[in-house]
Amino acid sequence: MKFKKLLAIDVIKEVQSMKDQFLSPIFLRPKKNGEYRMILNLKKLNEYIEYHHFKMDTFESAIKLVTSKSFMASIDLRHAYYSVPIAEEHQKFLRFYWNGKLFQYTCLPNGISSAPRIFTKLLKPVYSSLRVLGHVNVGYIDDSLLLGETIEECNKNRNLAKIRDVAKVIGLIVSSFSAVEFGKLFYRNLEKEKIIALKNSKGDFEQSMLISNQMKGDLEWWVANVSTELRHISHGSPQIVIQTDASLLGWGGILSDNEIGGRWTDEE
């Protein structure tokens, strides 16, 4: 992830020097996709961090879950550690210099010895809840493995979410409309399919629904743009005015003296 992007999404922030801060060097490590991961070299800081033994799922754990003719899907959480915030009073221990300026991490950095244990403990309740619902899974830090007896079942499990969780995400998105100019263009698929799922479940928000590719498209836009989007206070007087409207019967539009409209076809 680019340095400016880390700043934009508040993974790191510029700070002023203080007496009891802890400084560490940084370096870049290439990733399989050609990008680079910025690593804070916390070797010295790790000497002061108490180690706690914990149990992680391993390759052997996954092998034990595999049955004859089973299908598997893997999920790799993007920027997983960055979703875990660090207490503000502890961020001073995660500082580094870059181009003569002082910065600190606001969330869990790659390289801290306690990170695997922290993230594993955070995700254990998630995996446990999925197993209660009948989804066979195993996780290793930010990598997850889902299993199913058929490829259709495996794909279905990979794309399931509770209707309540989808509704919460939609609520967050809608609350951002006043600050995100084009936000309303990228939530309709989420809202439409949530309504359909809620109707099919007879109003039960605890039921699961499939996350379609159209819904993923909306979510991907928000992930990529929410931290950098803005809304202009005023665009000034418009150069062109287009008026449109539609109903269940037909549609229409007006541009200056030009009008167009018609009835929906059976297919539409």
Secondary structure as GFF3:
##gff-version 3
##sequence-region A 1 268
A	DSSP	alpha_helix	3	8	.	.	.	ID=ss1
A	DSSP	beta_strand	12	14	.	.	.	ID=ss2
A	DSSP	beta_strand	26	30	.	.	.	ID=ss3
A	DSSP	beta_strand	36	40	.	.	.	ID=ss4
A	DSSP	alpha_helix	43	46	.	.	.	ID=ss5
A	DSSP	alpha_helix	59	65	.	.	.	ID=ss6
A	DSSP	beta_strand	71	76	.	.	.	ID=ss7
A	DSSP	three_ten_helix	81	83	.	.	.	ID=ss8
A	DSSP	three_ten_helix	88	93	.	.	.	ID=ss9
A	DSSP	beta_strand	95	98	.	.	.	ID=ss10
A	DSSP	beta_strand	101	105	.	.	.	ID=ss11
A	DSSP	alpha_helix	115	132	.	.	.	ID=ss12
A	DSSP	beta_strand	136	140	.	.	.	ID=ss13
A	DSSP	beta_strand	143	148	.	.	.	ID=ss14
A	DSSP	alpha_helix	151	158	.	.	.	ID=ss15
A	DSSP	beta_strand	160	162	.	.	.	ID=ss16
A	DSSP	alpha_helix	163	175	.	.	.	ID=ss17
A	DSSP	three_ten_helix	183	186	.	.	.	ID=ss18
A	DSSP	alpha_helix	188	200	.	.	.	ID=ss19
A	DSSP	beta_strand	208	210	.	.	.	ID=ss20
A	DSSP	alpha_helix	213	225	.	.	.	ID=ss21
A	DSSP	beta_strand	242	246	.	.	.	ID=ss22
A	DSSP	beta_strand	250	255	.	.	.	ID=ss23
A	DSSP	beta_strand	258	263	.	.	.	ID=ss24
###
